[in-house]
Amino acid sequence: MSLFLLTFFFIYGGTHLYFFLKVKAALSLGTLSALCLALFMLLMVFAPVLVRILEKQGMEASARLTAIQVTSGWDSSFSLFLLHWP
């Protein structure tokens, strides 16, 4: 299980780093904007794990809301970027 999580975070985190570097270069973000984007992306990398933690704690409604609204919405937007960015 730990090898799976290590692989997941390496690949998923790497794609988020790629996205961050492309957005930062394309939009010429300042320091504060880049920091906010980096923190958001770090949160999105760990959002699937947060969903599982919420489920184990018995917070089904919060886990469902996080999974559907936050994680799935971000993943779909992120996938569109990866498919269409040169």
N, C-alpha and C positions, 0 to 999 in steps of 0.2 A: 504494500500500500504506500509506503513512503517513497519508493522508487517512482510510482505513478504520480504522486503529488509533486515530487521534484521535477519530473518531466513536464507535467502540466504547467507548473509555474514558470519553468524555463521557456517553454514555447509561448505560452499565453502572455507572459511578461515581456518576452522579446518582441512580440508583435505590437504590444502596447508601447514599448520603447521606440520602435520604428515609427508608429503613428505619431508619437509625441515629437520626435525629431522632424518629421515631415511638416506637421502643423506649425511648429515653432519657426521653421525656415520659411514656410509659405506666408505666414501672417506677421513675421517680424515681431514676435511677442516680447514684451518687456519682462523684467525680472519677476515682478509680482504676478503678472498674468501667467508666465511660464510655471511659476511655483504652484499656483492654484490649479492649473491644468495637470501638472505632475501629481499633485495630491489626489485629485479626482481620479486620475487613471490608476494610481496605486490602490485606491479604494475599489475601483471596478475590477482590478485583478483579483482581489480577495473577496469580492462579493459572492461568488458561488460557495465559498467556504462559510461565509457569514450566514447564508441561507441554511446550510446544514447545521450550523451551531444553533440557530434559532429553532429549527425543527427538533433537535435533541433536547432543548430546554422547554419544549412544550408550547412554544409560541407559534402555532400553526398559521394564524392569520397574518402575523408579521412576516413569517417566512414566505408565505404565498405572495403577499404584496411586494416584498423585496424581489422575489424570483420573477414575477410577472412584469411588474412595472419598471423596476430598475435594471435588473440584470438582463432580462430578455430584450428590453428596449435598447440598452446600450450595445449588446452583442449584435443585434440586427443592424444597427447603424454602423458599428465597427466593421462588420462583414462587408457592407456595401462599400466602405472606404477601401478595404483590402482588395476587393474585386475590381474596382474602377480607378484606382490611383496608379499612375504609371511608375 
